[in-house]
Every structure is written in C-alpha cells, then in structure tokens.
C-alpha cells in the first residue's frame, strides 16, 4: 500500500503548496517516501520524521493517512487539501520499533526536568548496527545497595534534546542496552540515555535524571540506484535536509578487496542528487560507496556507507585524433606521433607506404584480419616506446622516415585480447628540402626564375618582399606567384607576369606539398634581386646631315650617372662599346665646343626630356648606338633601351666640313 500512500502524500503536498501553506522544497520526496514506508500514523510520530520548519504540517499528514486507512475499510476518501486543525488519530498496531526489556513507563511517568541542575553532555555512546537498526550500549550507572536504576532512552531528529521531555521516548529499561529499529527520518538522529536512581521504580522516575551518554546516528542516502550507460556510471539517490555533502568513493575490484585503493569522485561537488563517473575503465568491476557528511556541533559526522557493485561494459574505441608532427631536414627527417589513449585496450601504430584497405575501420575484427585482408602487415607495426600512456596523452617520438618514401600512412589500432579496432589513418608527406640552384635571369623587359625541381613537391610558391624582410614575415603574406611542375617544364621556368621592383627586392621560393588536404610548406630559399635602372634614349636628326641630338629618359631619378659613349659601325649595329668607333659628342647648345668621346650627366631625371647631348656624324654611313661605360659589377643593374632601329641609321656623306660647326 506504500505506493498508494506516497501518491496521496505527493498530491497533498502539491495542494498545500498551491494554497501557500507550504513552501517549495521544505518537504522533499525523501521525507514522504520514508513516511509512506513506515507504520507511523500519529502526528507525534510523523513530526519526528519532518524537518524543523515542516513539523507544524505533521497533523495534516496524519489526517491524510487516517483518510486512507478509513478508505481501505470502506469509508469515503478524504480531501487532499489541508485542514485547519489536525485530527487526533488512534495509533495503528505495528511491529515495535524498539528491542529491549522495557518498563511500562511513558514520558508522563517521569518528573519534569529541573533546569537548576548542571548537566554535561555525558560520554559518547557506541552505536552498532543490529537487526536493521542500531544497538546502543552503555556502562551501568553506580548505585547503592537496594537502589533501582532506570535508563530513560530518548531521541530527537536534527537537534539534540535539551531535556528528556523534549525528545521522543524510545523506552525505559533497567538493562544497559537498547536497539532502535526505526528507519531514518532526518539527516541526523540524536539518542540520549538519562539515568534515574531511586529505591523503587516509581521513586526513581520521580528523581531528577543524569545524562550518561549521547549518540549521533547519521542517515545514509535514500533510494540508491547505480547503473551504467555506454561506459559511464551514473548514480542517483535522495538525501535528507541537513546533509551538506555526499562523498562518492570508487574502488576497483578486479584483483580482490582493496585493489587499486579508493578514489574519491567529484570532491568539489556536493553530490546531493547523485554522480556521473565518466572515468571508469571499460571491463572493470567497481564498488561505489555513498557517504553523507552532516555538520554536528562544531564538527562533521559521517553516515554509514551505502554501496553497490557495477560491472562496466567493454567496447573497443578507435583512436580518431592521431596527429603526426614531422621535423628535421629533408635528408634525415623524423616524426612524432600523438594521440589520446582509449578507455580500454592498448594502441599499436602501423606505418605503411600505402593506406589500409577501405572499410577496415568499420567494425571490430580479429587480430589476424589486419594482415590478411586489411593491408596492415605485422612488420609494419612500429616498436618504438610509448610515453604518457598513464595520463592518456600518448607520444611516440623520434621515429625515422623510411628511405625512398615520399608519403607514409600511419594507422592506430586498439587491441584487447585477440580483438582489434582500427582507428583513423593519417598520412604525412616527407619534409621537402629547400629549392636549389636558384637563378634569376634578367631579360630587361621581364625576369625569369629557374631552379632544380625538389623531389616530392606538388608546386612552388614565390613571395616577393622588400630586401630587408626575413622569410618568416614574407611568407605571412599571400603568395605572389605559384607554378606547377608541368607548367615549369613547359615554360622552362617561372616568368614573372610583371616586372620586379626596379629598386630591388628579395624573392622567397618555397616548395609545397599536401597532406590530408592541408598545405605543407618546405624550407624557403631566398634569392636577391638587386633591381634594374632602365634608361630609354632617343636619337633625333641628323641635323643638316652632320649632327644628331641624344636625349635620355630614365625610369626613375638618380643622383649621378654613368658615362655614355656613342659608337659607330659601318657594317652592322654595334654590339658593344668596343664594336666600332666612338663618335665625338658635346653638350647640346655648345656649338661643337668641348668635344669628347664620352659624356656623363650630373644626374638622370624623368623631368628633363629635352636634347642633352649632340654628336658629329658627318661622313658616317652605317649604324650608331649608345652604350653606358659601366663597371662590370654594375652591368646587371643597368639597362639602356634602344629606340627604333631606323633611328640608329645615319648617312652623313653629303655633309660638308663646315656644317659640323
């Protein structure tokens, strides 16, 4: 009938809360469950099972229980709404909650406590579990010849009774022990033993008592239920008001009692409603204990443990977070492997030149299937030591790279007994060496980059930066150019689509490969481009068949200038300053004065586009061409750009000597 009683009590509580006669959370499900399971029916009996703030509701609860008892005898069911005054109900016959040789004495048979008598707290009584309850024992109180000693045992919930009358009388006896079979009704129950001494039982009951001992009974958790859900152990329970913390202890049972010691779970939580243990090891048997902590006086008391054994199911978990870190140079590369260890089993790593067979990771297999049908031979298993297995962060370090491989596949396999679960395969590309034999070819109007294609590179990226920028900073910018191997072989190199900066720059060349769709950059190589000063010149004339004017148009302004010389060759366009005869030149407007085989402006300016120099071509029949007289170290940084070839042809045979001025 306890289920029907509990339903009625829950319905009554809802009505009391709706009527603002009871606050939410004062009377918990645990209180009502204990009342429903007990045989207590009077308001006095029920009051001891309620928290202090809810004790005035004991009469209402007794009224509900009385209505249920009457209904079971054929009477109408009572209303669940609380009444104004509690109804006195005759106690229902039940099994006695106390085991002892009791005297037929009630609280009214004893004298009223006299507060003028000093009373200490007595000694702490030992409470031993017995017959589903607690057995209290105490030392006999010394008495004179012919005297009778009555031991008056009282209890009180939540708070210590300040006088015998303030507690519930468990019984009066002349023995030195008593067993309390009552179920818990609060977080802590105080039991006191008072002693009355007199010539007779009646005389002793009329004498003032002496407190000879006190015991505290801490109630354990209520309705413990522990279960497992896919490797996670979940515990649920209720606690009485006043419990501050529930200690959750776990002990592995694989090797017998005490194996592995006890571990406290969630020490920073109060765990009043239960716990979730996600650290349990698959396949292990654990003993879980729940122990209540209750503040008593200035200290903390612990309840007896409530415990249960759980077997955690075994499921092999694949390793899905394997990470491969490659380092070292291209000649002697190494790699480190990192992964999180699964809850059960050990992990072995296979290194293969090609990946395992598709679908091998979909289910648990027999160990022999790895080589037979999975593409993972036994000799591909790495035997390097594994660090960090105890912490779950596993590392296999300094594994060498097989010579001749450009790509490797690493497959983690979880093993337990003869079963295996294949994890996620990760591939890695051999570290790329730096690009070698770099050569930047200057073609005046464009630049060409050539190099030896590095083995294993899928592409080459080129970054252009200022001459003072390091490679790390340059590579942080978007790549300016990229070329594949097929295009490189087709074009004979990387042709820069636009001219490199005339003032010079650094060109950073980086090999690129791809692993699992991610770009992997090799070591950068830097080639310096010193820049190029481009100067366009023009020939105007001949004037009256004897002179030509020379103008210079630089791409940028300069401070200073190299010397220039105009060279004549009757048979062909001059190929160098030594391939012909130097022509006399002079400053424009000087009327031929100050003739020289060379001229050197003070500066080159984009703003000065007028005729700057004149040359004598009288009697010449052939080609003229302007050359800069440069130091060999500067020749690669200066370009003199010819005008149209027809402007370099002169015919000064008809000019007279006087026309030259």
DAUR-V337180 format. One record per run of one state. SS is the DSSP state (H for helix, E for strand, - for the rest). FROM is the first residue (numbers start at 1). LEN is the number of residues. If there is no record, write none. Layout:
ss->SS from->FROM len->LEN
ss->SS from->FROM len->LEN
//
This chain:
ss->- from->1 len->1
ss->H from->2 len->17
ss->- from->19 len->10
ss->H from->29 len->9
ss->- from->38 len->5
ss->H from->43 len->5
ss->- from->48 len->4
ss->H from->52 len->21
ss->- from->73 len->25
ss->E from->98 len->2
ss->- from->100 len->2
ss->E from->102 len->1
ss->- from->103 len->4
ss->H from->107 len->3
ss->- from->110 len->13
ss->E from->123 len->2
ss->- from->125 len->1
ss->E from->126 len->5
ss->- from->131 len->2
ss->E from->133 len->5
ss->- from->138 len->10
ss->E from->148 len->10
ss->- from->158 len->6
ss->H from->164 len->3
ss->- from->167 len->1
ss->E from->168 len->6
ss->- from->174 len->3
ss->E from->177 len->4
ss->- from->181 len->7
ss->E from->188 len->11
ss->- from->199 len->2
ss->H from->201 len->5
ss->- from->206 len->4
ss->E from->210 len->9
ss->- from->219 len->3
ss->E from->222 len->8
ss->- from->230 len->2
ss->E from->232 len->7
ss->- from->239 len->4
ss->E from->243 len->10
ss->- from->253 len->9
ss->E from->262 len->4
ss->- from->266 len->8
ss->E from->274 len->4
ss->- from->278 len->7
ss->E from->285 len->12
ss->- from->297 len->2
ss->E from->299 len->4
ss->- from->303 len->3
ss->E from->306 len->6
ss->- from->312 len->11
ss->E from->323 len->5
ss->- from->328 len->6
ss->E from->334 len->7
ss->- from->341 len->5
ss->E from->346 len->7
ss->- from->353 len->7
ss->H from->360 len->3
ss->- from->363 len->2
ss->E from->365 len->2
ss->- from->367 len->2
ss->H from->369 len->5
ss->- from->374 len->4
ss->H from->378 len->3
ss->E from->381 len->1
ss->- from->382 len->5
ss->E from->387 len->1
ss->- from->388 len->5
ss->E from->393 len->8
ss->- from->401 len->6
ss->E from->407 len->10
ss->- from->417 len->2
ss->E from->419 len->4
ss->- from->423 len->3
ss->E from->426 len->4
ss->- from->430 len->6
ss->E from->436 len->7
ss->- from->443 len->4
ss->E from->447 len->6
ss->- from->453 len->6
ss->E from->459 len->7
ss->- from->466 len->5
ss->H from->471 len->5
ss->- from->476 len->5
ss->E from->481 len->4
ss->H from->485 len->7
ss->- from->492 len->2
ss->E from->494 len->2
ss->- from->496 len->9
ss->E from->505 len->11
ss->- from->516 len->2
ss->E from->518 len->4
ss->- from->522 len->3
ss->E from->525 len->5
ss->- from->530 len->3
ss->E from->533 len->11
ss->- from->544 len->3
ss->E from->547 len->8
ss->- from->555 len->3
ss->E from->558 len->2
ss->- from->560 len->3
ss->E from->563 len->7
ss->- from->570 len->11
ss->E from->581 len->2
ss->- from->583 len->2
ss->E from->585 len->3
ss->- from->588 len->8
ss->E from->596 len->1
ss->- from->597 len->2
ss->E from->599 len->1
ss->- from->600 len->3
ss->E from->603 len->2
ss->- from->605 len->8
ss->E from->613 len->4
ss->- from->617 len->4
ss->E from->621 len->9
ss->- from->630 len->2
ss->H from->632 len->6
ss->E from->638 len->4
ss->- from->642 len->3
ss->H from->645 len->4
ss->E from->649 len->3
ss->- from->652 len->5
ss->H from->657 len->4
ss->- from->661 len->1
//
